[in-house]
Amino acid sequence: MNTQIILASKSQTRSRLLKNAKIKFKTVDHGVDEDEIKLSMFERSPEEIVTKLAEMKALKASISNEGLVIGSDQGLDLNGKLVNKARNLDEAYEQLKSMSGKEHTLITTTVVAKENNIIWKYVDRGKMKMRTLNEKTIKEYLESVDEKILGLVGVYAIEEEGIKLFEHVGSDLFSIQGLSMMPLTQFLWDNGLLFKNNGH
């Protein structure tokens, strides 16, 4: 089978995860207005919002692209509320301050769509406990990282300096980085898409 795999995301981290696994794919822009969806679903749970966004990304891209379209979204659930990406360093500071010493859930939903239908979905709920951070530590951290950190949920890149902020993290480091690679590769394996012979 020669099915094309498409990643509906411009995330460099998600692309890197697929590239490292030597999975052939192409990236497309999902074209979803994330803010509009979050606004329309503001009364829903963080997990419902994250899952809807992942589904919409994959579905929208699958309409104009043949093959299997991977969509993924992440959200941070702090005390039942969705924490959005920080718009600037001041917001980043306030977010880290609010998470200091507390546990939050990092929700990662990964879906696969084909011809405007969701054919596979997986939700990872990573329990994350941040160290107790004082004002100086938070400022030192934000000064040491690139401003691209603002594009990341929770303003931490766990595979880089963000690891210093945590007492413990969820068990699936792939999901924490933005794509649930183990369940996804199992889906691709089951559909004969990982290797030419695929062990069958």
ABEGO torsion letter per residue (X at the ends): XBBBBBBBBABAAAAAAAAAAGBBBBBBBAGBBAAAAAAAAAABBAAAAAAAAAAAAAAAAAAABBEBBBBBBBBBBBGGBBBBBBABAAAAAAAAAAABGBBBBBBBBBBBBBGGBBABBBBBBBBBBBBBBBAAAAAAAAAABBAAAAABBGGBBAABAAAAABABBBABAAAAAGBBAAAAAAAAAAAGAABAAGGX
